Each structure stands twice: as structure tokens, then as C-alpha cells.
Amino acid sequence: MKKTVIVTGGAGYIGSTLVRLLLDRGYSVKVVDRFFFGKESLADVWDQIEPIKTDIRDVRQEVFEGVYAVMDLAALSNDPAGELDPQKTLDINYLGRVRVAHLAKRAGVKRYVLASSCSVYGFQDGWLDETSPVNPLTTYAEANILAERGVLPLADESFVVTALRQATVFGYSYRMRFDLVVNDMTGSLFTKGKVVMISDGEPWRPFVHVKDTARAFIEVIEADAKKVNGEVFNVGDNSLNIQIKDVAKAVGRVLGREGDIEIGGVPDHRSYKVKFDKINRVLGYKTQYSLEDGIMDVWNALKEGKTSYDDPKVRTVNWYRYLLESKKLVDEVAYRGEIL
Ligand SMILES: NC(=O)c1ccc[n+]([C@@H]2O[C@H](COP(=O)([O-])OP(=O)(O)OC[C@H]3O[C@@H](n4cnc5c(N)ncnc54)[C@H](O)[C@@H]3O)[C@@H](O)[C@H]2O)c1
């Protein structure tokens, strides 16, 4: 019998790629999502999934009955969106996800994977790994740490819990995000004919392709429980720590448009570099897609009209600001602050 996996946030940028990978691997998939960015990202697989339109702060325990694994991706998904209403960010990204983990455990789910972020490290000199101190600089990063601390202690022999600290993601997906730097630069070159950076682009950042980070969730639920239970893994590859100015240069080089890349002079030293040795050592996980692959697939998606740089939904913070101001991000949920 097919195992069932719930993907919260399954209509999102990473989720919509992950749902397809799970279907390809023979899982039954339920998607728990408010569909803030619409349902189009799952249009061609809609008949193959069980969509559940609900808030993670409101989802009922019955939804988790008979489910093998939960991949918990629903969140206000970046730093600026997290600052629009910090309390809402904590309610959803921290308490909402801890609530999901509790409900999953009570319902007898075997595996739970939290979508966390390398942003928990903040800006720090030197190389960072899972043993490094965290340094949350935003509500979004703080909520990720609190969520990790809320879900990891639930791990026991019958409930395997893992947190994945994903690098900054790039590449085409079915709900597109042009607020992510690689995608933004590629979209800007395609749409405006140039990339203009105000800063000097010196900062280092860790990156990972959307298909690679999605695959990590599957590798975790298929791994020997002893290797992943109660563990935190960074998801990415050491070679994908790249300076922002080199991302811009790569966009120009890959697309044969070096002359259209302008790197500014304003100094920016807010760097961090992350090691990904643990996931490689423990799970044998290796990324399969390069920065160049991601640039090309975003470019081709734009050329084929699969996405548009001008679509208001592709900039996460702008879209959430619009939802908040037009009162569409209302909190008509039963849950009011308690974990259960
Ligand atoms: N994209 C990245 O670079 C990146 C990097 C590190 C970590 N992450 C984390 O990975 C996860 C997925 O990110 P993404 O880029 O796919 O984001 P996304 O914004 O594209 O997707 C998030 C999805 O969650 C849904 N959602 C939001 N709040 C909800 C709620 N209260 N109840 C139900 N559904 C809700 C949205 O409708 C959306 O479909 C997030 O937790 C994010 O913080 C992303």
C-alpha cells in the first residue's frame, strides 16, 4: 500500500516541486495549505493529490490519521514578510508548526520534517555548521529557531523528527519566487535587459537548487530512523557558498550578457558561509544541480511564458502586504495562541 505524506505549504515554491517528486516516487500526497498564492502551482497534479484548504493553526487532528510522514513547509517564508506582522509570523511559523508536529505525533504519524532555514545563523564570520551558535537577526529567523526547539524534543522511538536548515533556494518552480536573489537577477536581465546592484556584492551566501532541497525531505523520511531522529541538517553544498557579485557575474556569463551586469560600490559585509558536510556524511546526500542549471531553467521558464517577473504574486513580501492590507490574511481560525 502507498504511504501517505502530508506537505504543509505544498502549493508554495518548494512545496509544489516536492509534491511532484513525492508523486513520482509513489507516495500518496495530501497538501495542507491556505493557497495564499493560488492553486495554479498544482494545477496539473490536482487530480492526483488530496488538497486540504486550511490554516496550519486550525488544521484538525483527523487530517493526520493514517499518514506516514509530515513535511512542514507552511510559513510566511522570508525575512521581510516575517516583519510585516511579527506576531502573526510567530503564530504561524513557530506555534503553528509546533502544533502540526503535536497533532501528527498524537495521530500516530511516524516521521516529521521541519522546513527550517540557514538564516538562523545570521551574519557571522568563518564557516558555520550545525554546531555553531545561532544568531537570529529577524523575526523569521527567530521563529525558525523556536520551531526547531519546539519540535525536536517530540522525537522518540515512534516519532522521528528532523529539522532541515535550507540554504537560499534558486531555480524554477511552479509557484515562482523572484524575491530570491538568483531568480531575481535572472528575471531582471530577462525583463529589464540588465542587472543593477547598488552594493558591492561582497557578502557570501549559501545556495541550493529547489529540486535538490525538495529531494532532501524525501531522503530524510527514507533514511534509517537512527540517523535522522532528533537531528538538524543544513541542506546545500559547500561549493554553493557564493558571493553575491559572483552570482551576478554567473547570470551574465551563462546568458552571454556580461555587459549588462552592473555591480555597485556600496560596501556590504553581512556575510555567512555554511558547511554541508553533515548531510553528506550521514545520508550520503549530494546536490545535483548547479547555479548555472538554476539560471538556465528560470530563463527558459520566462522565455516559454511559464512565469512572469511582473506577476504580483512572485514577490512574497509584496503579496503578503497586499493580503494584509486588503484583509484577506484574516485570522478566522479556532486556534488562538495555545499549542493544542
Ligand atoms: N525558499 C527559500 O529560499 C527558503 C530557504 C530556507 C527555508 N525556507 C522555508 O521553506 C518553507 C517553504 O518555503 P517556500 O519558498 O516554498 O515558501 P512559499 O511562500 O512559496 O510557500 C509557503 C506556502 O505556505 C502556505 N502558507 C503560509 N501560511 C500558511 C498557514 N498559516 N496555513 C497554511 N498554509 C500556509 C502558503 O500559502 C504557501 O503556499 C518555508 O517554511 C520557508 O521558510 C525557504
The ligand as an ORCA input file, in Angstrom:
! r2SCAN-3c Opt
* xyz 0 1
  N      12.789     29.494     -0.490
  C      13.862     29.585      0.275
  O      14.920     30.130     -0.129
  C      13.847     29.000      1.668
  C      15.069     28.886      2.341
  C      15.066     28.364      3.629
  C      13.884     27.953      4.218
  N      12.701     28.078      3.539
  C      11.466     27.614      4.210
  O      10.874     26.584      3.431
  C       9.442     26.658      3.525
  C       8.832     26.803      2.165
  O       9.314     27.976      1.539
  P       8.816     28.448      0.106
  O       9.941     29.213     -0.508
  O       8.244     27.303     -0.614
  O       7.671     29.484      0.542
  P       6.280     29.866     -0.164
  O       5.888     31.175      0.382
  O       6.400     29.736     -1.647
  O       5.273     28.731      0.321
  C       4.668     28.729      1.588
  C       3.288     28.098      1.442
  O       2.712     28.032      2.745
  C       1.370     28.460      2.683
  N       1.017     29.029      3.996
  C       1.538     30.115      4.595
  N       0.998     30.297      5.798
  C       0.099     29.297      5.982
  C      -0.779     28.931      7.039
  N      -0.849     29.661      8.153
  N      -1.536     27.823      6.898
  C      -1.500     27.082      5.768
  N      -0.698     27.389      4.726
  C       0.101     28.480      4.826
  C       1.314     29.484      1.555
  O       0.004     29.560      1.006
  C       2.330     28.899      0.562
  O       1.707     28.052     -0.372
  C       9.152     27.842      4.448
  O       8.999     27.344      5.754
  C      10.389     28.688      4.329
  O      10.573     29.495      5.454
  C      12.660     28.584      2.283
*
